[in-house]
Amino acid sequence: MATPTTTGTDAAPEERIGRDRERIDDLDRRIIALVRERMEVSARVQRTRIEAGGRRVNLSREMEILTRYREGLGRPGTSLAMTLLELCRGRV
């Protein structure tokens, strides 16, 4: 009789769930790091824009971002983009 393996679809559901949850946790760590990096870059852009005499927020640019997220992720993408924009520039 063959010994069951713990890789692929032969693993018990609990093992697959555990591995997938570890993967999700890793993805979440990476997403958080990327959001923090995005916040830093956004702050630099805002500082540069203000130093050049512009406004802190560029609404047409924000609309581009909202559209990109909506097109890439569907309607919930808009909410995600709004959250990212709020994190990166604060409430306006």
C-alpha positions in Angstrom: 0.0 0.0 0.0 1.3 3.4 -1.0 2.2 5.9 1.8 0.3 9.2 1.4 2.5 12.2 0.7 2.1 15.6 2.2 2.7 17.6 -0.9 0.3 18.8 -3.6 -3.3 17.6 -3.6 -2.3 14.4 -1.8 -1.9 16.3 1.5 -4.6 16.3 4.1 -7.0 19.3 3.8 -5.6 20.7 7.1 -2.1 20.6 5.8 -3.1 22.3 2.5 -5.0 24.9 4.4 -2.0 25.5 6.7 0.4 25.9 3.8 -2.0 28.2 2.0 -2.5 30.3 5.2 1.3 30.6 5.5 1.4 31.8 1.9 -1.3 34.3 2.6 0.6 35.6 5.7 3.7 36.0 3.5 1.8 37.8 0.8 0.3 40.1 3.5 3.7 40.9 4.8 4.9 41.8 1.3 1.8 43.8 0.6 2.3 45.9 3.8 5.9 46.5 2.9 4.9 47.6 -0.6 2.2 49.9 0.8 4.8 51.5 3.2 7.1 52.0 0.3 4.3 53.5 -1.8 3.6 55.9 1.1 7.3 57.0 1.2 7.4 57.6 -2.6 4.1 59.5 -2.4 5.4 61.7 0.4 8.4 62.6 -1.8 6.2 63.4 -4.8 4.0 65.6 -2.6 7.0 67.4 -1.1 8.5 68.0 -4.5 5.2 69.2 -5.9 4.7 71.7 -3.0 8.3 72.9 -3.3 7.6 73.6 -7.0 4.6 75.7 -6.1 2.0 73.1 -6.7 -0.7 71.5 -4.6 -0.2 68.6 -2.3 -2.8 66.5 -4.1 -3.2 66.0 -7.9 -6.9 65.0 -8.4 -6.5 64.0 -12.0 -3.7 61.6 -11.0 -5.8 60.2 -8.3 -8.6 59.5 -10.8 -6.1 57.6 -12.9 -5.2 55.5 -9.9 -8.9 54.8 -9.1 -9.6 53.8 -12.7 -6.6 51.5 -12.7 -7.7 49.7 -9.6 -11.3 49.5 -10.7 -10.3 48.0 -14.1 -7.8 45.6 -12.5 -9.9 44.4 -9.6 -13.5 45.3 -10.3 -15.7 47.6 -8.2 -14.0 46.7 -4.9 -10.7 47.9 -6.4 -12.0 51.4 -6.1 -12.4 51.1 -2.4 -8.9 49.6 -2.1 -7.5 52.5 -4.2 -9.3 55.0 -2.0 -7.8 53.4 1.1 -4.3 53.5 -0.5 -4.7 57.1 -1.5 -5.9 58.0 2.0 -2.8 56.2 3.5 -0.5 58.0 1.1 -1.8 61.5 1.3 -4.2 61.6 4.3 -7.7 62.9 4.2 -8.3 65.9 2.0 
